[in-house]
């Protein structure tokens, strides 16, 4: 192949074949150019793959204590919702039983027929102690149509798998 007067030499192309240059290319400069092209290509591919992934938002790790405390809170509030005073009292701590009169407990377990509740994400207060923000709809003692009652329920571990309500919502 005849060479043009303005081309000094043909350097090998990193992807095969010859690449015409109008300046002299040293082998170390050419290796550096090839390395930069490879890094650029792999960087673009890496960014493309990372954009395509659906990553859920990071969630805090839930431990077994938290799950057990949440299950106990749900059990207690379900007993409240259906007016099951017998099962609700079983899960009350001794301190709550001493602080609360039998009439107050009976009133608490007498919600409206359309009673409902929401439990929000709880917090660990101390080892073996969790609190959960709750919203009670149709709670006894609240005037009809007055809206929800915002409160908190606190649970304490008393045994290996036993949790009790230490603060009524």
Buried (B, 14 or more C-beta within 10 A) or exposed (E): EEEEEEEBEBBEEBEEEEEEEEEEBEEEEBEEEBEEEEEEEEEEEEEEEEEEEEEEEEEEEEEEBBEBBBEBBBBBBEBBBEBBBEBBBEBBBEEBEEEBEEEEBEBBBBBBEEBBBEBEEBEEEEEEBBBBBBBBBBBBEBEEEEEBBEBBBBBBBEEEEEBBBBBBB
